[in-house]
Amino acid sequence: MNDRPAGTGVILVTFFVAALLEVIPMPGQLDWVRPEWLLLVLIYWVLVLPQRIGVLWGFFVGLYHDVLVGTTLGQWGLAYALGAFVMLAAYKRMRVFNGLQQSAVVFLLVGTASLLAFLVQESVGHTLYPPYTILYASATSALFWRLVVAVLHWVQLRFLVR
């Protein structure tokens, strides 16, 4: 059996699709509850491929998010790197959690990353949203976690990503 890493292009495509979901226009009220798609995809790949996807991937995906949505350069890079670091530290435990427990961890992880991004915005004086909205995106991210896992697991099996 060949144990060489494969599927880097597929991983990049999943991040691209998540980026599209990040920027799809939504009505003003629904924009507050938009899940953090890029972070969810990053968490998934760190969870299943911790030997390949890590903090550096998190930082660059976060920078991509910064450029994509036009925020302070580095705020999401720092937040996603933190998210990837925490997931790398806890991926063995996360794998044995049931769906509800995993969703709770995702809620906390997305909330922490969003809070860090908010604090960076606050420190440079470019706060775009009130801090309580972090809870909305974190809750919807946790709700969509199982769907993201199902879709990306299918992609991983279908395209032999390892």
Secondary structure, 3 states (H helix, E strand, C coil): CCCCCCCHHHHHHHHHHHHHHHHCCCCCCHHHHCCCHHHHHHHHHHHHCCCCCCHHHHHHHHHHHHHHHCCCCCHHHHHHHHHHHHHHHHHHHHHHCCHHHHHHHHHHHHHHHHHHHHHHHHHHCCCCCCCCHHHHHHHHHHHHHHHHHHHHHHHHHHCCCC
